Amino acid sequence: MVKVAVIFYTTYGTNHQMAEAAADAAREAGAEVRLRRVRETAPDEVVQSQDKWVAQLEKMSDVKEASPADMEWADAYLFSAPTRYGGAASQMRAFIDTLGPLWQKGKLADKTFTAMTSASNPHGGQETTLQTLYITAMHWGTILVPPGYTDDVVYASGGNPYGVSVTAGDDLSDEILASIRHQAERLVEVTAHLVEGRSAGGDWNSSTREHAGSTT
């Protein structure tokens, strides 16, 4: 069974909704799924000053925080985070920065990766956010699984070939939900082929992937 880690950050709930839809679709496609949120790193006085932010944190109280162990466990990763100035929110980047020890041991390599995002307007850096997340995943040695234009739902939901991207604050339309399902199902399908091939031909992960140096 394919193991998928759906890792998200959200402030007001959009990426939480997106991640839940993706997790449901992955499960329906036959995967074992861990839905995880990254830890909030904003100062508490900032969070407490916004009722919607506080309410969203309370809403997610039963969602476990993401850990490096979840990344090591998974065969596939689906990240969802809002854009901040053309890149992923700092909370997501902070989580990524904890993964250096796994990367050094080659534990993130040969997994699959796809990403989704949101912004407060249609041109708020959504594409560059996805691209920079993919660049990070390339450093890990993951296999990128963007949706491309592999289904008409991509066109119907806005036509972003890098991954689902939405305008935050809007309800997720049927077209967006269909595109999320397609992206998650495609991730599971591609990963299943890799897992099956790995089982037939031996374990790809090798001690030779361990890095001699250390990150700064």
PyMOL CGO cylinders between C-alpha atoms (Angstrom):
from pymol import cmd
from pymol.cgo import CYLINDER

trace = [
    CYLINDER, 0.00, 0.00, 0.00, 1.30, 3.46, -0.92, 0.3, 1, 1, 1, 1, 1, 1,
    CYLINDER, 1.30, 3.46, -0.92, 1.96, 5.70, 2.10, 0.3, 1, 1, 1, 1, 1, 1,
    CYLINDER, 1.96, 5.70, 2.10, 1.19, 9.38, 1.58, 0.3, 1, 1, 1, 1, 1, 1,
    CYLINDER, 1.19, 9.38, 1.58, 2.05, 12.24, 3.93, 0.3, 1, 1, 1, 1, 1, 1,
    CYLINDER, 2.05, 12.24, 3.93, -0.19, 15.24, 3.34, 0.3, 1, 1, 1, 1, 1, 1,
    CYLINDER, -0.19, 15.24, 3.34, 1.63, 18.13, 5.02, 0.3, 1, 1, 1, 1, 1, 1,
    CYLINDER, 1.63, 18.13, 5.02, -0.02, 21.55, 5.23, 0.3, 1, 1, 1, 1, 1, 1,
    CYLINDER, -0.02, 21.55, 5.23, 0.16, 24.96, 6.82, 0.3, 1, 1, 1, 1, 1, 1,
    CYLINDER, 0.16, 24.96, 6.82, -2.80, 27.27, 7.06, 0.3, 1, 1, 1, 1, 1, 1,
    CYLINDER, -2.80, 27.27, 7.06, -3.64, 30.54, 8.79, 0.3, 1, 1, 1, 1, 1, 1,
    CYLINDER, -3.64, 30.54, 8.79, -7.36, 30.91, 8.18, 0.3, 1, 1, 1, 1, 1, 1,
    CYLINDER, -7.36, 30.91, 8.18, -8.29, 27.47, 6.85, 0.3, 1, 1, 1, 1, 1, 1,
    CYLINDER, -8.29, 27.47, 6.85, -8.01, 27.39, 3.06, 0.3, 1, 1, 1, 1, 1, 1,
    CYLINDER, -8.01, 27.39, 3.06, -5.04, 25.02, 2.91, 0.3, 1, 1, 1, 1, 1, 1,
    CYLINDER, -5.04, 25.02, 2.91, -6.55, 22.90, 5.67, 0.3, 1, 1, 1, 1, 1, 1,
    CYLINDER, -6.55, 22.90, 5.67, -9.61, 22.36, 3.46, 0.3, 1, 1, 1, 1, 1, 1,
    CYLINDER, -9.61, 22.36, 3.46, -7.41, 21.63, 0.46, 0.3, 1, 1, 1, 1, 1, 1,
    CYLINDER, -7.41, 21.63, 0.46, -5.28, 19.16, 2.40, 0.3, 1, 1, 1, 1, 1, 1,
    CYLINDER, -5.28, 19.16, 2.40, -8.33, 17.35, 3.78, 0.3, 1, 1, 1, 1, 1, 1,
    CYLINDER, -8.33, 17.35, 3.78, -9.75, 16.98, 0.27, 0.3, 1, 1, 1, 1, 1, 1,
    CYLINDER, -9.75, 16.98, 0.27, -6.42, 15.64, -0.98, 0.3, 1, 1, 1, 1, 1, 1,
    CYLINDER, -6.42, 15.64, -0.98, -6.13, 13.21, 1.93, 0.3, 1, 1, 1, 1, 1, 1,
    CYLINDER, -6.13, 13.21, 1.93, -9.65, 11.89, 1.32, 0.3, 1, 1, 1, 1, 1, 1,
    CYLINDER, -9.65, 11.89, 1.32, -8.89, 11.41, -2.39, 0.3, 1, 1, 1, 1, 1, 1,
    CYLINDER, -8.89, 11.41, -2.39, -5.63, 9.60, -1.65, 0.3, 1, 1, 1, 1, 1, 1,
    CYLINDER, -5.63, 9.60, -1.65, -7.40, 7.25, 0.75, 0.3, 1, 1, 1, 1, 1, 1,
    CYLINDER, -7.40, 7.25, 0.75, -10.10, 6.55, -1.81, 0.3, 1, 1, 1, 1, 1, 1,
    CYLINDER, -10.10, 6.55, -1.81, -7.33, 5.73, -4.29, 0.3, 1, 1, 1, 1, 1, 1,
    CYLINDER, -7.33, 5.73, -4.29, -6.08, 3.05, -1.91, 0.3, 1, 1, 1, 1, 1, 1,
    CYLINDER, -6.08, 3.05, -1.91, -3.30, 4.86, -0.03, 0.3, 1, 1, 1, 1, 1, 1,
    CYLINDER, -3.30, 4.86, -0.03, -2.54, 4.95, 3.66, 0.3, 1, 1, 1, 1, 1, 1,
    CYLINDER, -2.54, 4.95, 3.66, -2.52, 8.63, 4.59, 0.3, 1, 1, 1, 1, 1, 1,
    CYLINDER, -2.52, 8.63, 4.59, -1.15, 10.77, 7.36, 0.3, 1, 1, 1, 1, 1, 1,
    CYLINDER, -1.15, 10.77, 7.36, -2.66, 14.26, 7.43, 0.3, 1, 1, 1, 1, 1, 1,
    CYLINDER, -2.66, 14.26, 7.43, -0.30, 16.56, 9.30, 0.3, 1, 1, 1, 1, 1, 1,
    CYLINDER, -0.30, 16.56, 9.30, -0.08, 20.30, 9.99, 0.3, 1, 1, 1, 1, 1, 1,
    CYLINDER, -0.08, 20.30, 9.99, 3.18, 22.12, 10.47, 0.3, 1, 1, 1, 1, 1, 1,
    CYLINDER, 3.18, 22.12, 10.47, 3.79, 23.88, 13.76, 0.3, 1, 1, 1, 1, 1, 1,
    CYLINDER, 3.79, 23.88, 13.76, 2.70, 27.50, 14.14, 0.3, 1, 1, 1, 1, 1, 1,
    CYLINDER, 2.70, 27.50, 14.14, 5.77, 29.70, 14.55, 0.3, 1, 1, 1, 1, 1, 1,
    CYLINDER, 5.77, 29.70, 14.55, 4.20, 33.15, 14.55, 0.3, 1, 1, 1, 1, 1, 1,
    CYLINDER, 4.20, 33.15, 14.55, 4.46, 35.02, 17.88, 0.3, 1, 1, 1, 1, 1, 1,
    CYLINDER, 4.46, 35.02, 17.88, 1.51, 34.23, 20.13, 0.3, 1, 1, 1, 1, 1, 1,
    CYLINDER, 1.51, 34.23, 20.13, 0.61, 37.91, 20.52, 0.3, 1, 1, 1, 1, 1, 1,
    CYLINDER, 0.61, 37.91, 20.52, 0.24, 38.16, 16.74, 0.3, 1, 1, 1, 1, 1, 1,
    CYLINDER, 0.24, 38.16, 16.74, -1.92, 35.04, 16.54, 0.3, 1, 1, 1, 1, 1, 1,
    CYLINDER, -1.92, 35.04, 16.54, -4.10, 36.09, 19.47, 0.3, 1, 1, 1, 1, 1, 1,
    CYLINDER, -4.10, 36.09, 19.47, -4.76, 39.47, 17.86, 0.3, 1, 1, 1, 1, 1, 1,
    CYLINDER, -4.76, 39.47, 17.86, -6.79, 37.84, 15.08, 0.3, 1, 1, 1, 1, 1, 1,
    CYLINDER, -6.79, 37.84, 15.08, -9.92, 35.92, 16.01, 0.3, 1, 1, 1, 1, 1, 1,
    CYLINDER, -9.92, 35.92, 16.01, -10.03, 33.97, 12.74, 0.3, 1, 1, 1, 1, 1, 1,
    CYLINDER, -10.03, 33.97, 12.74, -6.47, 32.76, 13.26, 0.3, 1, 1, 1, 1, 1, 1,
    CYLINDER, -6.47, 32.76, 13.26, -7.22, 31.62, 16.80, 0.3, 1, 1, 1, 1, 1, 1,
    CYLINDER, -7.22, 31.62, 16.80, -10.42, 29.89, 15.66, 0.3, 1, 1, 1, 1, 1, 1,
    CYLINDER, -10.42, 29.89, 15.66, -8.56, 27.99, 12.96, 0.3, 1, 1, 1, 1, 1, 1,
    CYLINDER, -8.56, 27.99, 12.96, -5.93, 26.75, 15.40, 0.3, 1, 1, 1, 1, 1, 1,
    CYLINDER, -5.93, 26.75, 15.40, -8.69, 25.50, 17.67, 0.3, 1, 1, 1, 1, 1, 1,
    CYLINDER, -8.69, 25.50, 17.67, -10.37, 23.80, 14.71, 0.3, 1, 1, 1, 1, 1, 1,
    CYLINDER, -10.37, 23.80, 14.71, -7.16, 21.89, 13.98, 0.3, 1, 1, 1, 1, 1, 1,
    CYLINDER, -7.16, 21.89, 13.98, -6.48, 20.83, 17.56, 0.3, 1, 1, 1, 1, 1, 1,
    CYLINDER, -6.48, 20.83, 17.56, -7.04, 17.18, 16.68, 0.3, 1, 1, 1, 1, 1, 1,
    CYLINDER, -7.04, 17.18, 16.68, -4.63, 17.25, 13.71, 0.3, 1, 1, 1, 1, 1, 1,
    CYLINDER, -4.63, 17.25, 13.71, -1.16, 16.04, 14.67, 0.3, 1, 1, 1, 1, 1, 1,
    CYLINDER, -1.16, 16.04, 14.67, 1.85, 18.23, 13.96, 0.3, 1, 1, 1, 1, 1, 1,
    CYLINDER, 1.85, 18.23, 13.96, 4.16, 17.10, 11.18, 0.3, 1, 1, 1, 1, 1, 1,
    CYLINDER, 4.16, 17.10, 11.18, 7.47, 15.54, 12.15, 0.3, 1, 1, 1, 1, 1, 1,
    CYLINDER, 7.47, 15.54, 12.15, 10.54, 14.22, 10.33, 0.3, 1, 1, 1, 1, 1, 1,
    CYLINDER, 10.54, 14.22, 10.33, 9.30, 10.74, 11.23, 0.3, 1, 1, 1, 1, 1, 1,
    CYLINDER, 9.30, 10.74, 11.23, 6.24, 11.29, 9.02, 0.3, 1, 1, 1, 1, 1, 1,
    CYLINDER, 6.24, 11.29, 9.02, 8.55, 12.18, 6.14, 0.3, 1, 1, 1, 1, 1, 1,
    CYLINDER, 8.55, 12.18, 6.14, 10.66, 9.07, 6.62, 0.3, 1, 1, 1, 1, 1, 1,
    CYLINDER, 10.66, 9.07, 6.62, 7.52, 6.90, 6.83, 0.3, 1, 1, 1, 1, 1, 1,
    CYLINDER, 7.52, 6.90, 6.83, 5.96, 8.12, 3.59, 0.3, 1, 1, 1, 1, 1, 1,
    CYLINDER, 5.96, 8.12, 3.59, 6.45, 6.99, 0.00, 0.3, 1, 1, 1, 1, 1, 1,
    CYLINDER, 6.45, 6.99, 0.00, 4.87, 10.20, -1.29, 0.3, 1, 1, 1, 1, 1, 1,
    CYLINDER, 4.87, 10.20, -1.29, 4.49, 13.80, -0.18, 0.3, 1, 1, 1, 1, 1, 1,
    CYLINDER, 4.49, 13.80, -0.18, 1.74, 16.30, -0.87, 0.3, 1, 1, 1, 1, 1, 1,
    CYLINDER, 1.74, 16.30, -0.87, 2.48, 19.75, 0.53, 0.3, 1, 1, 1, 1, 1, 1,
    CYLINDER, 2.48, 19.75, 0.53, -0.08, 22.55, 0.73, 0.3, 1, 1, 1, 1, 1, 1,
    CYLINDER, -0.08, 22.55, 0.73, 0.79, 26.04, 1.96, 0.3, 1, 1, 1, 1, 1, 1,
    CYLINDER, 0.79, 26.04, 1.96, -0.22, 29.64, 1.33, 0.3, 1, 1, 1, 1, 1, 1,
    CYLINDER, -0.22, 29.64, 1.33, 2.11, 31.92, -0.59, 0.3, 1, 1, 1, 1, 1, 1,
    CYLINDER, 2.11, 31.92, -0.59, 4.01, 34.69, 1.14, 0.3, 1, 1, 1, 1, 1, 1,
    CYLINDER, 4.01, 34.69, 1.14, 5.79, 37.12, -1.17, 0.3, 1, 1, 1, 1, 1, 1,
    CYLINDER, 5.79, 37.12, -1.17, 6.09, 34.52, -3.90, 0.3, 1, 1, 1, 1, 1, 1,
    CYLINDER, 6.09, 34.52, -3.90, 7.22, 31.64, -1.69, 0.3, 1, 1, 1, 1, 1, 1,
    CYLINDER, 7.22, 31.64, -1.69, 5.75, 29.22, 0.83, 0.3, 1, 1, 1, 1, 1, 1,
    CYLINDER, 5.75, 29.22, 0.83, 4.75, 30.58, 4.25, 0.3, 1, 1, 1, 1, 1, 1,
    CYLINDER, 4.75, 30.58, 4.25, 7.63, 30.76, 6.73, 0.3, 1, 1, 1, 1, 1, 1,
    CYLINDER, 7.63, 30.76, 6.73, 5.98, 28.13, 8.92, 0.3, 1, 1, 1, 1, 1, 1,
    CYLINDER, 5.98, 28.13, 8.92, 6.31, 25.59, 6.09, 0.3, 1, 1, 1, 1, 1, 1,
    CYLINDER, 6.31, 25.59, 6.09, 9.89, 26.66, 5.45, 0.3, 1, 1, 1, 1, 1, 1,
    CYLINDER, 9.89, 26.66, 5.45, 10.66, 26.24, 9.16, 0.3, 1, 1, 1, 1, 1, 1,
    CYLINDER, 10.66, 26.24, 9.16, 9.41, 22.66, 9.00, 0.3, 1, 1, 1, 1, 1, 1,
    CYLINDER, 9.41, 22.66, 9.00, 11.47, 22.00, 5.88, 0.3, 1, 1, 1, 1, 1, 1,
    CYLINDER, 11.47, 22.00, 5.88, 14.53, 23.28, 7.73, 0.3, 1, 1, 1, 1, 1, 1,
    CYLINDER, 14.53, 23.28, 7.73, 14.15, 20.45, 10.27, 0.3, 1, 1, 1, 1, 1, 1,
    CYLINDER, 14.15, 20.45, 10.27, 14.66, 17.83, 7.58, 0.3, 1, 1, 1, 1, 1, 1,
    CYLINDER, 14.66, 17.83, 7.58, 18.39, 18.25, 7.08, 0.3, 1, 1, 1, 1, 1, 1,
    CYLINDER, 18.39, 18.25, 7.08, 19.38, 15.09, 9.02, 0.3, 1, 1, 1, 1, 1, 1,
    CYLINDER, 19.38, 15.09, 9.02, 16.99, 12.97, 6.93, 0.3, 1, 1, 1, 1, 1, 1,
    CYLINDER, 16.99, 12.97, 6.93, 18.25, 14.54, 3.72, 0.3, 1, 1, 1, 1, 1, 1,
    CYLINDER, 18.25, 14.54, 3.72, 21.85, 13.85, 4.71, 0.3, 1, 1, 1, 1, 1, 1,
    CYLINDER, 21.85, 13.85, 4.71, 21.03, 10.15, 5.11, 0.3, 1, 1, 1, 1, 1, 1,
    CYLINDER, 21.03, 10.15, 5.11, 19.20, 10.01, 1.77, 0.3, 1, 1, 1, 1, 1, 1,
    CYLINDER, 19.20, 10.01, 1.77, 15.90, 9.26, 3.52, 0.3, 1, 1, 1, 1, 1, 1,
    CYLINDER, 15.90, 9.26, 3.52, 13.91, 11.74, 1.40, 0.3, 1, 1, 1, 1, 1, 1,
    CYLINDER, 13.91, 11.74, 1.40, 15.24, 10.49, -1.94, 0.3, 1, 1, 1, 1, 1, 1,
    CYLINDER, 15.24, 10.49, -1.94, 13.26, 8.45, -4.45, 0.3, 1, 1, 1, 1, 1, 1,
    CYLINDER, 13.26, 8.45, -4.45, 9.93, 9.50, -2.92, 0.3, 1, 1, 1, 1, 1, 1,
    CYLINDER, 9.93, 9.50, -2.92, 7.32, 11.39, -4.95, 0.3, 1, 1, 1, 1, 1, 1,
    CYLINDER, 7.32, 11.39, -4.95, 6.27, 14.98, -4.39, 0.3, 1, 1, 1, 1, 1, 1,
    CYLINDER, 6.27, 14.98, -4.39, 3.47, 17.30, -5.43, 0.3, 1, 1, 1, 1, 1, 1,
    CYLINDER, 3.47, 17.30, -5.43, 2.25, 20.64, -4.06, 0.3, 1, 1, 1, 1, 1, 1,
    CYLINDER, 2.25, 20.64, -4.06, -0.73, 23.00, -3.81, 0.3, 1, 1, 1, 1, 1, 1,
    CYLINDER, -0.73, 23.00, -3.81, -1.07, 26.61, -2.70, 0.3, 1, 1, 1, 1, 1, 1,
    CYLINDER, -1.07, 26.61, -2.70, -3.33, 29.63, -2.19, 0.3, 1, 1, 1, 1, 1, 1,
    CYLINDER, -3.33, 29.63, -2.19, -3.00, 33.40, -2.23, 0.3, 1, 1, 1, 1, 1, 1,
    CYLINDER, -3.00, 33.40, -2.23, -5.27, 36.30, -1.40, 0.3, 1, 1, 1, 1, 1, 1,
    CYLINDER, -5.27, 36.30, -1.40, -5.63, 37.14, -5.10, 0.3, 1, 1, 1, 1, 1, 1,
    CYLINDER, -5.63, 37.14, -5.10, -5.21, 35.24, -8.39, 0.3, 1, 1, 1, 1, 1, 1,
    CYLINDER, -5.21, 35.24, -8.39, -1.77, 36.70, -9.07, 0.3, 1, 1, 1, 1, 1, 1,
    CYLINDER, -1.77, 36.70, -9.07, -0.23, 36.68, -5.60, 0.3, 1, 1, 1, 1, 1, 1,
    CYLINDER, -0.23, 36.68, -5.60, 2.75, 34.45, -6.36, 0.3, 1, 1, 1, 1, 1, 1,
    CYLINDER, 2.75, 34.45, -6.36, 0.98, 31.11, -6.58, 0.3, 1, 1, 1, 1, 1, 1,
    CYLINDER, 0.98, 31.11, -6.58, 3.08, 29.70, -9.42, 0.3, 1, 1, 1, 1, 1, 1,
    CYLINDER, 3.08, 29.70, -9.42, 6.42, 30.76, -7.91, 0.3, 1, 1, 1, 1, 1, 1,
    CYLINDER, 6.42, 30.76, -7.91, 5.39, 29.26, -4.57, 0.3, 1, 1, 1, 1, 1, 1,
    CYLINDER, 5.39, 29.26, -4.57, 4.82, 25.90, -6.21, 0.3, 1, 1, 1, 1, 1, 1,
    CYLINDER, 4.82, 25.90, -6.21, 8.00, 26.17, -8.23, 0.3, 1, 1, 1, 1, 1, 1,
    CYLINDER, 8.00, 26.17, -8.23, 10.13, 26.93, -5.17, 0.3, 1, 1, 1, 1, 1, 1,
    CYLINDER, 10.13, 26.93, -5.17, 8.60, 24.00, -3.29, 0.3, 1, 1, 1, 1, 1, 1,
    CYLINDER, 8.60, 24.00, -3.29, 9.47, 21.78, -6.24, 0.3, 1, 1, 1, 1, 1, 1,
    CYLINDER, 9.47, 21.78, -6.24, 13.03, 23.13, -6.26, 0.3, 1, 1, 1, 1, 1, 1,
    CYLINDER, 13.03, 23.13, -6.26, 13.33, 22.18, -2.59, 0.3, 1, 1, 1, 1, 1, 1,
    CYLINDER, 13.33, 22.18, -2.59, 12.02, 18.69, -3.36, 0.3, 1, 1, 1, 1, 1, 1,
    CYLINDER, 12.02, 18.69, -3.36, 14.55, 18.38, -6.19, 0.3, 1, 1, 1, 1, 1, 1,
    CYLINDER, 14.55, 18.38, -6.19, 17.33, 18.92, -3.65, 0.3, 1, 1, 1, 1, 1, 1,
    CYLINDER, 17.33, 18.92, -3.65, 15.94, 15.98, -1.69, 0.3, 1, 1, 1, 1, 1, 1,
    CYLINDER, 15.94, 15.98, -1.69, 16.08, 13.76, -4.77, 0.3, 1, 1, 1, 1, 1, 1,
    CYLINDER, 16.08, 13.76, -4.77, 12.32, 13.30, -4.97, 0.3, 1, 1, 1, 1, 1, 1,
    CYLINDER, 12.32, 13.30, -4.97, 10.39, 12.54, -8.13, 0.3, 1, 1, 1, 1, 1, 1,
    CYLINDER, 10.39, 12.54, -8.13, 8.09, 15.43, -9.02, 0.3, 1, 1, 1, 1, 1, 1,
    CYLINDER, 8.09, 15.43, -9.02, 4.47, 14.62, -9.85, 0.3, 1, 1, 1, 1, 1, 1,
    CYLINDER, 4.47, 14.62, -9.85, 2.78, 17.88, -10.92, 0.3, 1, 1, 1, 1, 1, 1,
    CYLINDER, 2.78, 17.88, -10.92, -0.67, 17.54, -12.50, 0.3, 1, 1, 1, 1, 1, 1,
    CYLINDER, -0.67, 17.54, -12.50, 0.42, 19.11, -15.77, 0.3, 1, 1, 1, 1, 1, 1,
    CYLINDER, 0.42, 19.11, -15.77, -2.47, 19.05, -18.21, 0.3, 1, 1, 1, 1, 1, 1,
    CYLINDER, -2.47, 19.05, -18.21, -3.24, 15.39, -17.68, 0.3, 1, 1, 1, 1, 1, 1,
    CYLINDER, -3.24, 15.39, -17.68, -6.98, 15.91, -17.21, 0.3, 1, 1, 1, 1, 1, 1,
    CYLINDER, -6.98, 15.91, -17.21, -9.57, 18.45, -18.30, 0.3, 1, 1, 1, 1, 1, 1,
    CYLINDER, -9.57, 18.45, -18.30, -10.25, 19.31, -14.64, 0.3, 1, 1, 1, 1, 1, 1,
    CYLINDER, -10.25, 19.31, -14.64, -6.94, 21.20, -14.62, 0.3, 1, 1, 1, 1, 1, 1,
    CYLINDER, -6.94, 21.20, -14.62, -8.30, 23.60, -17.25, 0.3, 1, 1, 1, 1, 1, 1,
    CYLINDER, -8.30, 23.60, -17.25, -11.65, 23.89, -15.47, 0.3, 1, 1, 1, 1, 1, 1,
    CYLINDER, -11.65, 23.89, -15.47, -10.00, 24.87, -12.18, 0.3, 1, 1, 1, 1, 1, 1,
    CYLINDER, -10.00, 24.87, -12.18, -7.77, 27.60, -13.61, 0.3, 1, 1, 1, 1, 1, 1,
    CYLINDER, -7.77, 27.60, -13.61, -5.19, 25.78, -15.69, 0.3, 1, 1, 1, 1, 1, 1,
    CYLINDER, -5.19, 25.78, -15.69, -2.19, 25.72, -13.34, 0.3, 1, 1, 1, 1, 1, 1,
    CYLINDER, -2.19, 25.72, -13.34, 0.03, 22.80, -14.46, 0.3, 1, 1, 1, 1, 1, 1,
    CYLINDER, 0.03, 22.80, -14.46, 2.22, 23.02, -11.33, 0.3, 1, 1, 1, 1, 1, 1,
    CYLINDER, 2.22, 23.02, -11.33, -0.55, 22.19, -8.88, 0.3, 1, 1, 1, 1, 1, 1,
    CYLINDER, -0.55, 22.19, -8.88, -3.90, 23.32, -7.57, 0.3, 1, 1, 1, 1, 1, 1,
    CYLINDER, -3.90, 23.32, -7.57, -3.86, 27.00, -6.63, 0.3, 1, 1, 1, 1, 1, 1,
    CYLINDER, -3.86, 27.00, -6.63, -6.80, 28.94, -5.28, 0.3, 1, 1, 1, 1, 1, 1,
    CYLINDER, -6.80, 28.94, -5.28, -7.81, 32.40, -4.14, 0.3, 1, 1, 1, 1, 1, 1,
    CYLINDER, -7.81, 32.40, -4.14, -7.92, 32.22, -0.35, 0.3, 1, 1, 1, 1, 1, 1,
    CYLINDER, -7.92, 32.22, -0.35, -11.18, 33.05, 1.33, 0.3, 1, 1, 1, 1, 1, 1,
    CYLINDER, -11.18, 33.05, 1.33, -13.35, 31.65, -1.44, 0.3, 1, 1, 1, 1, 1, 1,
    CYLINDER, -13.35, 31.65, -1.44, -15.22, 28.39, -0.96, 0.3, 1, 1, 1, 1, 1, 1,
    CYLINDER, -15.22, 28.39, -0.96, -13.57, 25.50, -2.78, 0.3, 1, 1, 1, 1, 1, 1,
    CYLINDER, -13.57, 25.50, -2.78, -15.59, 25.09, -5.95, 0.3, 1, 1, 1, 1, 1, 1,
    CYLINDER, -15.59, 25.09, -5.95, -16.55, 21.74, -7.45, 0.3, 1, 1, 1, 1, 1, 1,
    CYLINDER, -16.55, 21.74, -7.45, -13.93, 22.36, -10.14, 0.3, 1, 1, 1, 1, 1, 1,
    CYLINDER, -13.93, 22.36, -10.14, -11.20, 22.99, -7.56, 0.3, 1, 1, 1, 1, 1, 1,
    CYLINDER, -11.20, 22.99, -7.56, -12.19, 19.91, -5.55, 0.3, 1, 1, 1, 1, 1, 1,
    CYLINDER, -12.19, 19.91, -5.55, -12.12, 17.81, -8.72, 0.3, 1, 1, 1, 1, 1, 1,
    CYLINDER, -12.12, 17.81, -8.72, -8.65, 19.12, -9.53, 0.3, 1, 1, 1, 1, 1, 1,
    CYLINDER, -8.65, 19.12, -9.53, -7.43, 18.33, -6.00, 0.3, 1, 1, 1, 1, 1, 1,
    CYLINDER, -7.43, 18.33, -6.00, -8.79, 14.79, -6.34, 0.3, 1, 1, 1, 1, 1, 1,
    CYLINDER, -8.79, 14.79, -6.34, -7.02, 14.37, -9.66, 0.3, 1, 1, 1, 1, 1, 1,
    CYLINDER, -7.02, 14.37, -9.66, -3.71, 15.63, -8.31, 0.3, 1, 1, 1, 1, 1, 1,
    CYLINDER, -3.71, 15.63, -8.31, -3.87, 13.34, -5.27, 0.3, 1, 1, 1, 1, 1, 1,
    CYLINDER, -3.87, 13.34, -5.27, -4.97, 10.33, -7.32, 0.3, 1, 1, 1, 1, 1, 1,
    CYLINDER, -4.97, 10.33, -7.32, -2.17, 10.93, -9.82, 0.3, 1, 1, 1, 1, 1, 1,
    CYLINDER, -2.17, 10.93, -9.82, 0.35, 11.07, -6.96, 0.3, 1, 1, 1, 1, 1, 1,
    CYLINDER, 0.35, 11.07, -6.96, -0.89, 7.73, -5.62, 0.3, 1, 1, 1, 1, 1, 1,
    CYLINDER, -0.89, 7.73, -5.62, -0.92, 6.11, -9.07, 0.3, 1, 1, 1, 1, 1, 1,
    CYLINDER, -0.92, 6.11, -9.07, 2.62, 7.20, -9.99, 0.3, 1, 1, 1, 1, 1, 1,
    CYLINDER, 2.62, 7.20, -9.99, 3.93, 6.26, -6.55, 0.3, 1, 1, 1, 1, 1, 1,
    CYLINDER, 3.93, 6.26, -6.55, 2.31, 2.82, -6.75, 0.3, 1, 1, 1, 1, 1, 1,
    CYLINDER, 2.31, 2.82, -6.75, 4.22, 2.08, -9.96, 0.3, 1, 1, 1, 1, 1, 1,
    CYLINDER, 4.22, 2.08, -9.96, 7.47, 3.11, -8.27, 0.3, 1, 1, 1, 1, 1, 1,
    CYLINDER, 7.47, 3.11, -8.27, 6.78, 1.07, -5.14, 0.3, 1, 1, 1, 1, 1, 1,
    CYLINDER, 6.78, 1.07, -5.14, 5.89, -1.99, -7.21, 0.3, 1, 1, 1, 1, 1, 1,
    CYLINDER, 5.89, -1.99, -7.21, 9.02, -1.60, -9.33, 0.3, 1, 1, 1, 1, 1, 1,
    CYLINDER, 9.02, -1.60, -9.33, 11.16, -1.19, -6.24, 0.3, 1, 1, 1, 1, 1, 1,
    CYLINDER, 11.16, -1.19, -6.24, 9.70, -4.36, -4.73, 0.3, 1, 1, 1, 1, 1, 1,
    CYLINDER, 9.70, -4.36, -4.73, 10.41, -6.28, -7.90, 0.3, 1, 1, 1, 1, 1, 1,
    CYLINDER, 10.41, -6.28, -7.90, 13.92, -4.96, -8.46, 0.3, 1, 1, 1, 1, 1, 1,
    CYLINDER, 13.92, -4.96, -8.46, 15.27, -4.39, -4.95, 0.3, 1, 1, 1, 1, 1, 1,
    CYLINDER, 15.27, -4.39, -4.95, 15.49, -1.45, -2.57, 0.3, 1, 1, 1, 1, 1, 1,
    CYLINDER, 15.49, -1.45, -2.57, 16.67, 1.75, -4.27, 0.3, 1, 1, 1, 1, 1, 1,
    CYLINDER, 16.67, 1.75, -4.27, 17.76, 3.32, -1.00, 0.3, 1, 1, 1, 1, 1, 1,
    CYLINDER, 17.76, 3.32, -1.00, 21.41, 2.71, -0.35, 0.3, 1, 1, 1, 1, 1, 1,
    CYLINDER, 21.41, 2.71, -0.35, 23.99, 3.81, 2.17, 0.3, 1, 1, 1, 1, 1, 1,
    CYLINDER, 23.99, 3.81, 2.17, 25.83, 5.37, -0.75, 0.3, 1, 1, 1, 1, 1, 1,
    CYLINDER, 25.83, 5.37, -0.75, 23.21, 8.15, -0.68, 0.3, 1, 1, 1, 1, 1, 1,
    CYLINDER, 23.21, 8.15, -0.68, 24.41, 9.38, 2.71, 0.3, 1, 1, 1, 1, 1, 1,
    CYLINDER, 24.41, 9.38, 2.71, 26.12, 12.74, 2.46, 0.3, 1, 1, 1, 1, 1, 1,
    CYLINDER, 26.12, 12.74, 2.46, 29.57, 13.17, 3.93, 0.3, 1, 1, 1, 1, 1, 1,
    CYLINDER, 29.57, 13.17, 3.93, 29.14, 16.88, 4.64, 0.3, 1, 1, 1, 1, 1, 1,
    CYLINDER, 29.14, 16.88, 4.64, 26.79, 18.78, 6.87, 0.3, 1, 1, 1, 1, 1, 1,
    CYLINDER, 26.79, 18.78, 6.87, 24.45, 21.67, 6.18, 0.3, 1, 1, 1, 1, 1, 1,
    CYLINDER, 24.45, 21.67, 6.18, 24.83, 25.07, 7.71, 0.3, 1, 1, 1, 1, 1, 1,
]
cmd.load_cgo(trace, "trace")
